[in-house]
Amino acid sequence: MANIISFIGLYCALLGVILAHRDWMLSILCLIAAGICDLFDGYVARKINVHNSAIGKELDSLIDVVSFGILPVFILINLGGNIIIDTLITLIYVSCAIWRLAVFNTLPSEKKYFMGIPVTFVSLFLPLILISYFFLGLQIVVWITRASMVLLAFLFVSKIKFKKPKGIFYIIYVTIGILLIILWSRFYIKSI
């Protein structure tokens, strides 16, 4: 069951990649949906006691590369318009995301803290930044997005400890995700 949820998240991410060059706003909805799927696949795996599955762990990381490594840069590239700057940011961001996932898979599981920010956080962070497009305009938001993606990349590989969310966080995360989908949908419909 957890792997099925993982694949649904992958399909959301791939749809987001496909849509990015036509409509980056729909890609944001796909990113949020992939984040929610990632949250639930881990939750389901823990509940049915298969969270230590080697295949599930590898599958989750490979899907995370697509969902939270590749999809965000497709959104950036289709927002930005400066191929040199966006390519450089893409190289930094994707390299750090993959490095973070590789390191995470080799370290013993820490119960209370993440070392560096998890790549999945981009599924909330990026939509929150990009929603400002409707208030600030594209040029400003593109630069904020570029700076944020570089910052996120370095936070992925930092030695900073981030407290692991638990309990109520899952409800908050899903609630924020659903609210973002509703908010994005409303703004998107108005922009058509």
N, C-alpha and C positions, 0 to 999 in steps of 0.2 A: 504493500500500500504506500509506504513512504517513497519508494522509487517511482511509483506512478505520479505522485505529487511532484517529485523532482522533474520528471519529464514534462509535466504540464508547465512548470516554470521555465524549462528550456524552450518549449514551444512559444510561450509568451515572449521570451527574449529574442528568439529567431524572428518572430513576427515583428517585433520592435526594430530589429536590424533591417528587415525588408522595407518597413514603412518609413524608416528614418530619412531616406532621401526624398520622399514625397511629402511627409507630414511628421515633423519631429514631435508635435504635440501628442499624436497618437502613440508614438514611441515611448513617451513618458508614461502613459497609462500602462503600456506593456512592461516597463521597468518596475513600476509599483506592483503590478500583478506578479511578476517574477519574484520580487522581494517577499510578498505574502506567501507564495508557494514555498520559498526557501525556509521561511519561518515554520510553516506547517509540516514540511517533510521531516525536519529535525524533531519537532514535537511528537509527531506520529511515531517516528522511529524509537524515541525514548519510551513512549507509552506501550508499544508492543514489544519492547525490549530487543530491538535489533540495531540499536545505535552504534554497536561495536562492529557491525558488518564491514569487512574490508571493501567489498564491492560498493556498498552504499556510501562509504566514506570517499572513495575515489570518484564515484559517480557525482556526488555532491560537489566536489571540488572542480571537476571538469565542467559541470553545468554552471558553477559560479564564475568560471573564466568567461563563458559566453554572456551570462546574464549581467555580471557586475564589472567585468573587465572590458569586453568588446562592445556591448550595447551602448554604454555611456559615451564612448568615443565616437561611435557612429552619430549619436545625437549631437555631440560637440562639432564634429566635422560639418554636419549639415546645417548647423546654426552659424558657425563662424565665418567661413568664407576666406580666411587667410590660410592657405595651404601650408606654408612654411611653419607658422606658429602652431597651427593645429596638429600638424604631423609631429612636431617636437613634443608637444603635450601628450599626444597619443603614445609615442614611444615611451615616455617617462611613466605615464599612468598605467599602461598595460603591463610593462615590465615590473613595476612595483606591485600591481595586483597579483600577478602570477607568482612573484617571489613570496608575497605574503601567504598565498595559499600553499605553496610548497613548504615553507617554514612551518606553518600551522599543522600540516600533515605529519611533520617529522618530530614535533615537540610532544612531550607527554601532556596529557590533558590537564589544564589548570582549572580548578573548580570555581575560583572567585574572580579571576581577571583574564582579560585578553592582553597579549603582548602586541601592541599596535592595534589600530582600529580595524575591525572586520570589513572586508570588501562589501558585504551586504548592506552596510550603512548607506552606501551611495543610493540605494533604492528609495530612501526617505530624503536624504540630503539634497540630491540633485533636483527632484521635483519641487522641493521647497524653494530652492534658489530660482528655478526657471519659472515659477509662478509669478515672480516679480516682473517678468516680461510684460504682463498686462498693465503694469503700473509705470515701469521705468523705460520701456522700449527695448528694442533688440540690441542696439550697439552696446549699451551699458551692461545688459544682462550677459552678452557674449563674453565680455571681459571679466565679469564676476564669475561666470562659469569656468572660464579658463583658469583663473587664479584658484578657484575652489578645487578644481580637479588636480592641480599641481599640489595643493595643500593636502588633499585626501591621499594622493599617491605617497607622499612622504609620511603621513600618519599611518598608512598601511604597514610600512616597514620600520616604523619608529620603535624604540625600546620603551615607550611610554605605556604604562599599565592602564587599561580601561576596565572599570568594574563591569563584570558580566551582568547583563540584565536578567531578572528572573521574576517569576510569579506574575504580578500585575502588568509587567512590561509587555507581555504577549498580548494582553487585551488592549493596552495602549497602542502598541505597534499596529495591530490590525485596525483599530479605530482610526488612527491617523491615516493609514493606507486607504481605508474606505472613504474617509473625508477628503483625502487628496484626489481620489478618483472622481468623487462627486464634484469637487471644486474645479478640477481640470476639465471635466465634461461640460460644466456650465460655461466656463470661459471659452472652451473650444467651440461650442455651439454658437456662442455670441460672435466668435471671430470668423465664422464661415460667411 
